[in-house]
Amino acid sequence: MPLHDAVLTTFFRAAQLGGQLFGDNVTDTTTLTEAQIVSMVENAVALGFDCIQTLYGHVNTTKLHHLIAHLGDELQERGNFWESDTTENERLHAS
């Protein structure tokens, strides 16, 4: 695929995953079905492996690894990627 098409594909896959994770048109933002989680994980893997690593080589950043390897677990265990709050975990970001 030409480079400009690969960049556009990467952008569109990132936008698609972002829409799934942070979309506004969601009736119940606290409940995700197994099918929704599986779809998000598939899109994260496609974005990470098929797009980013194809364009930039084998990059192993913490955020990319977390997205590809742990998105499904995070959604299943925490059940919520929709709200950003200042719970206990957010205190870890304090200086």
Wavefront OBJ file of the C-alpha trace (Angstrom):
o trace
v 0.000 0.000 0.000
v 1.347 3.475 -0.739
v 2.622 5.374 2.273
v -0.081 8.049 2.133
v -2.770 5.340 2.167
v -1.088 3.634 5.124
v -1.058 6.890 7.080
v -4.745 7.494 6.297
v -5.605 3.933 7.321
v -3.753 4.432 10.599
v -5.600 7.664 11.251
v -8.989 6.123 10.472
v -8.332 3.092 12.676
v -7.265 5.381 15.524
v -10.413 7.466 15.044
v -12.576 4.346 14.979
v -11.087 3.025 18.213
v -11.313 6.457 19.801
v -14.972 6.645 18.868
v -15.594 3.271 20.487
v -13.759 4.233 23.661
v -14.890 7.820 24.041
v -17.969 8.170 21.834
v -20.757 10.512 22.840
v -23.631 8.549 21.353
v -23.696 5.790 23.939
v -26.907 5.034 25.802
v -25.277 3.407 28.821
v -21.693 4.474 29.427
v -21.160 2.157 32.368
v -22.014 -1.149 30.713
v -20.107 -2.715 27.868
v -21.048 -5.994 26.268
v -18.510 -8.717 25.611
v -18.972 -8.131 21.876
v -18.152 -4.423 22.261
v -15.005 -5.219 24.239
v -13.902 -7.836 21.698
v -14.449 -5.345 18.874
v -12.367 -2.703 20.676
v -9.567 -5.178 21.339
v -9.558 -6.271 17.685
v -9.376 -2.628 16.580
v -6.581 -1.893 19.075
v -4.543 -4.852 17.819
v -5.118 -3.835 14.199
v -4.085 -0.272 14.985
v -0.989 -1.306 16.934
v 0.321 -4.164 14.838
v -1.047 -3.588 11.358
v -0.636 0.163 11.302
v 1.781 1.649 13.810
v 4.351 -1.138 13.798
v 4.135 -1.463 10.029
v 4.779 2.251 9.572
v 7.364 2.745 12.312
v 8.898 -0.678 12.783
v 8.807 -2.652 15.998
v 8.078 0.056 18.520
v 7.529 -1.058 22.062
v 6.251 1.905 23.980
v 4.443 1.440 27.254
v 1.262 3.068 25.962
v 1.145 0.996 22.782
v 1.773 -2.195 24.746
v -0.919 -1.241 27.249
v -3.407 -0.539 24.468
v -2.738 -3.758 22.583
v -2.217 -6.183 25.457
v -4.379 -4.874 28.278
v -7.338 -2.965 26.837
v -9.727 -5.912 27.108
v -8.667 -6.709 30.665
v -9.032 -3.097 31.724
v -12.512 -2.865 30.263
v -13.612 -6.173 31.781
v -12.094 -5.603 35.208
v -12.839 -1.909 35.650
v -15.850 -1.888 33.382
v -15.310 1.733 32.551
v -13.153 3.608 30.115
v -15.732 6.330 29.691
v -15.168 8.551 32.687
v -11.976 10.243 33.733
v -12.119 10.796 37.423
v -9.864 11.595 40.341
v -10.087 8.319 42.209
v -7.255 6.674 44.109
v -5.404 5.665 40.941
v -5.299 9.252 39.710
v -3.417 10.299 42.837
v -0.416 8.435 41.458
v -0.023 11.225 38.889
v 0.503 13.875 41.554
v 3.951 15.397 41.856
l 1 2 3 4 5 6 7 8 9 10 11 12 13 14 15 16 17 18 19 20 21 22 23 24 25 26 27 28 29 30 31 32 33 34 35 36 37 38 39 40 41 42 43 44 45 46 47 48 49 50 51 52 53 54 55 56 57 58 59 60 61 62 63 64 65 66 67 68 69 70 71 72 73 74 75 76 77 78 79 80 81 82 83 84 85 86 87 88 89 90 91 92 93 94 95
